[in-house]
Amino acid sequence: MKTPKFIPALGAFFVLIALAVSGCGSSVPGNSVAVMAGNPISTKAFDHWMFVAAKQQAAQSPSAPVIVPNDPPNFTKCIAQVRAQIPALKTTKDPQIKSDCKQLFTSLSSQVMDFLIRAYWYQADAHRLNIKMTDAQVQKALNTAKKGQFSTDAQFQSFLKTTGQTLADVTYRIRVQQIYSKLLARHPTTVTPAAIAAYYSAHQASFGSPQTRNMRIVLTKAAAQAAAARKALSKGQSFAKVAKQYSIDPTTKSKGGVLTNVTAGQQDSALSKAAFAPSATVGKLLGPIKGQFGYYLVEVTKITPAKHRSLAQSTSLIKQQLTTQLQTSAANAVNAAAKKHWQSKTSCQALYAMADCSGYKAPKTSGSATTAAP
């Protein structure tokens, strides 16, 4: 698993929790969508990030309107947005638009809630593990990120306007990203030469290619027909003509009997054994050979030797594969630990419940509907 997508995409619209994480009651205040260990996620924060998420989705389709379905369960405002911004749906009945708003809400809200909740989880786990992140460290990381992505401050301001974010959002995003990186750093992600050598030893078949042969064949039902075909070839008739006249193989009959890049064991076992025998030199006609489907004549036309990549040649690829595996394991471990310690302390309003919430049960799926924003 890579760094969660919400980290570069979303920030936060609320004051950073102090993270002397409390064990307060789990009831969710009326002005909040969730509570994590006594720390509320405000409806204001949720609405802000629904707007950001809606802008991101709309940006994927040119000229698409930004529809923000953040007023469940009736979606009165969403219905009004749809009618105002999508003329083609102006006369569509309310129930249909409401259904579309609900579907869009389900899609976007699960992303936003996952971001908001896990941002709390990572900070809480960092506090539990005594991982520190100073304001100066966050500012330094922010400056580095801005310098790497934007040539001028005007470009950065344009980015904020386009995405609907604020400087506080991006700063918070950087803070969570840095904390997440420190959590990852507690798990091994360095690939050793010994690990590379062990992987190479256990997967040598993956580092090369087997010998292949090009050949021409004639397949007949009876030995007498194969003998007649061989006699015709010996008198100088072309393989193309003989294959067309005598062969019953539908794949090669009209192609001069040609098979290319054949590996051992790929064809009828009797044909393969004969074609890959040491005596099957280039240009030598073999057969008739009795096989599963009849009698074969075969002539090898080209032999491409097997290739094998050495450990030195394979090291870079193996290191990349093992690094990805370790990074995935580290991410899984970080998320598993956060979930283990904090999901049971995460309560959500029923309308905003999703997989991160304590006691969540996925609703039964039903027929799908088109979203209001095309």
C-alpha positions, 0 to 999 in steps of 0.5 A, spaced: 500 500 500 502 506 498 501 513 502 494 514 502 491 518 497 488 523 502 494 525 504 496 529 498 489 530 496 486 533 503 488 537 509 484 539 515 479 545 516 479 544 524 484 546 529 489 541 530 487 536 536 492 537 542 492 529 542 493 528 550 487 523 547 482 523 552 477 517 554 471 521 554 464 519 552 463 516 545 456 520 544 457 525 538 455 532 539 449 535 534 454 539 530 459 534 529 459 528 524 464 523 529 468 523 535 475 520 536 476 518 543 473 524 545 475 529 539 470 531 535 470 532 527 465 538 526 460 538 521 463 544 518 470 540 517 466 535 513 462 540 509 469 544 507 472 537 505 466 535 501 466 541 497 474 540 496 472 532 494 467 535 489 471 539 486 476 534 485 471 529 482 468 535 477 475 536 475 476 529 472 471 531 467 471 538 463 466 543 464 463 539 470 459 542 475 461 542 482 455 538 486 456 538 493 451 533 496 452 535 504 445 535 506 443 528 508 438 525 508 433 530 504 438 533 500 434 539 498 440 543 497 443 538 493 437 538 488 437 545 488 444 545 486 443 540 480 437 544 477 441 550 477 447 547 474 445 542 470 440 545 465 438 538 462 436 535 469 432 542 470 425 538 469 427 531 472 423 529 478 425 530 485 426 523 487 431 521 481 435 527 483 435 525 490 437 518 489 443 521 485 445 526 490 445 520 495 449 516 491 454 522 490 454 523 497 455 516 499 461 516 494 464 522 497 463 522 504 466 515 505 472 518 502 472 525 506 470 521 513 476 516 511 481 522 511 478 526 517 478 520 521 485 517 519 488 523 520 486 523 527 488 516 528 495 517 525 496 523 530 493 519 536 498 513 534 504 518 534 502 521 541 501 514 543 508 512 541 511 519 543 513 521 536 514 528 536 512 533 530 514 540 531 511 546 528 518 548 525 519 541 522 512 542 519 513 549 516 520 546 513 516 540 509 511 545 507 516 550 504 520 544 501 513 541 498 512 548 495 518 549 492 518 543 489 511 544 485 510 551 484 515 556 481 512 562 484 507 564 490 502 566 485 502 558 482 501 556 489 495 561 490 492 559 484 492 551 486 489 553 493 483 557 489 482 551 484 482 545 489 478 549 494 483 549 500 486 554 504 494 554 507 491 552 513 489 545 510 495 544 506 499 545 512 495 540 516 496 535 510 503 536 511 503 535 518 499 528 517 504 526 512 510 527 516 507 523 522 505 518 517 512 517 514 515 517 521 510 511 523 512 508 517 519 509 519 518 504 525 518 498 520 523 495 516 523 498 508 531 497 507 532 491 502 539 488 504 544 484 499 542 478 503 535 478 501 536 480 494 541 474 493 535 469 497 530 472 492 534 470 486 536 463 488 528 462 490 526 465 483 531 463 478 526 461 473 523 468 473 530 471 471 531 469 464 527 466 458 527 458 455 530 456 449 525 457 443 525 454 436 521 456 430 519 450 426 515 447 420 510 441 421 505 437 417 500 433 421 496 428 417 491 423 420 494 416 417 502 414 417 501 413 409 499 420 408 505 423 412 509 418 408 506 421 402 508 428 404 515 426 406 516 424 399 513 430 396 518 434 400 524 430 398 522 431 391 523 439 392 516 441 393 515 447 398 513 446 405 507 451 403 504 447 398 505 440 402 502 443 408 496 445 404 495 439 401 496 434 406 496 437 413 490 437 417 492 442 422 487 448 422 493 453 425 498 452 420 495 449 414 495 455 410 501 458 413 506 453 410 506 449 417 510 455 420 510 455 428 514 460 431 517 461 438 515 454 441 518 452 447 519 445 450 512 442 452 508 447 448 506 442 443 503 435 443 508 431 447 511 427 441 512 433 437 515 437 442 520 431 444 522 430 437 523 438 435 527 439 441 531 433 441 539 434 440 538 430 433 533 436 431 538 440 428 536 446 423 534 444 416 533 436 418 526 433 416 524 428 422 518 424 421 513 421 421 512 421 428 506 418 431 502 423 436 496 425 440 492 428 433 496 424 428 502 423 424 507 429 424 513 431 419 517 437 423 523 441 420 526 446 425 528 452 422 531 456 427 533 455 434 534 461 439 538 459 445 535 460 453 537 466 456 539 467 463 540 474 467 545 474 472 544 476 480 548 482 478 543 484 472 537 482 476 539 486 483 536 492 481 529 489 479 529 485 485 531 490 490 525 494 487 520 488 488 522 487 495 522 495 497 515 495 494 513 489 498 516 492 505 513 498 504 506 495 503 508 491 509 509 497 513 503 501 511 499 495 512 502 495 519 501 502 521 494 502 518 492 495 522 495 498 529 491 505 528 485 501 527 486 496 533 487 502 537 482 507 535 477 504 531 473 502 537 473 509 540 471 512 533 463 514 533 460 516 527 453 519 526 448 514 523 448 518 516 456 519 516 457 512 518 463 508 514 468 503 515 472 506 519 467 507 524 466 503 530 460 498 529 459 499 522 455 494 518 455 495 510 448 496 507 446 491 503 447 493 495 441 495 491 440 498 484 445 503 482 443 510 479 447 515 475 450 521 479 447 528 478 454 531 476 456 528 469 
